[in-house]
Amino acid sequence: MTKTLTFAAMHFSIAFTVAYLITGSFVVGGILAIVEPAVNTVAFYFHEKIWTKYAKSPAKRSFNNAWQATSESYALRAM
C-alpha cells in the first residue's frame, strides 16, 4: 500500500504541473490533478493485485519461462 500512496503523490504532482502549464489555470490544474490520478491510482492498485496473482500462477510461470528462454536464445544468436 505504501508503494501505491507514493505513486499517488508523485502522480498528483505531475498531473497538476502538466495541467497548469497547459491551461494556465490553478482551478483546472487542481481538478485534473485530483480526478485523473485518483482514478489511475485505484486502477494501479488493482493492476498490482492482478499482476501478483498472475506471477504466482504455475501455468503462467511455465509459459513465461519458455518465452524467456526462447527470447534469450534469439538475443544471443543476434549478437
Backbone hydrogen bonds, N-H to C=O, Kabsch-Sander energy under -0.5 kcal/mol:
donor,donor_aa,acceptor,acceptor_aa,energy
5,L,1,M,-2.2
6,T,2,T,-2.6
7,F,3,K,-2.1
8,A,4,T,-2.2
9,A,5,L,-2.3
10,M,6,T,-2.2
11,H,7,F,-2.7
12,F,8,A,-2.9
13,S,9,A,-2.0
14,I,10,M,-2.4
15,A,11,H,-3.0
16,F,12,F,-2.4
17,T,13,S,-2.2
18,V,14,I,-2.7
19,A,15,A,-2.6
20,Y,16,F,-2.9
21,L,17,T,-2.5
22,I,18,V,-2.2
23,T,19,A,-2.7
24,G,20,Y,-3.2
29,G,25,S,-2.2
30,G,26,F,-2.5
31,I,27,V,-2.7
32,L,28,V,-2.7
33,A,29,G,-2.2
34,I,30,G,-1.2
34,I,31,I,-0.6
35,V,31,I,-2.8
36,E,32,L,-1.3
38,A,34,I,-1.2
39,V,35,V,-2.2
40,N,36,E,-2.5
41,T,37,P,-3.0
42,V,38,A,-1.8
43,A,39,V,-2.2
44,F,40,N,-2.6
45,Y,41,T,-2.2
46,F,42,V,-1.9
47,H,43,A,-2.4
48,E,44,F,-2.5
49,K,45,Y,-1.8
50,I,46,F,-2.6
51,W,47,H,-2.7
52,T,48,E,-2.5
53,K,49,K,-2.0
54,Y,50,I,-2.8
55,A,51,W,-2.4
56,K,52,T,-1.3
57,S,53,K,-0.7
57,S,54,Y,-0.9
61,R,57,S,-2.4
62,S,58,P,-2.2
63,F,59,A,-1.8
64,N,60,K,-3.0
65,N,61,R,-2.8
66,A,62,S,-2.1
67,W,63,F,-2.6
68,Q,64,N,-2.8
69,A,65,N,-2.4
70,T,66,A,-2.1
71,S,67,W,-2.7
72,E,68,Q,-2.7
73,S,69,A,-2.2
74,Y,70,T,-2.1
75,A,71,S,-2.4
76,L,72,E,-2.4
77,R,73,S,-2.0
78,A,74,Y,-2.2
79,M,75,A,-0.8
79,M,76,L,-0.5
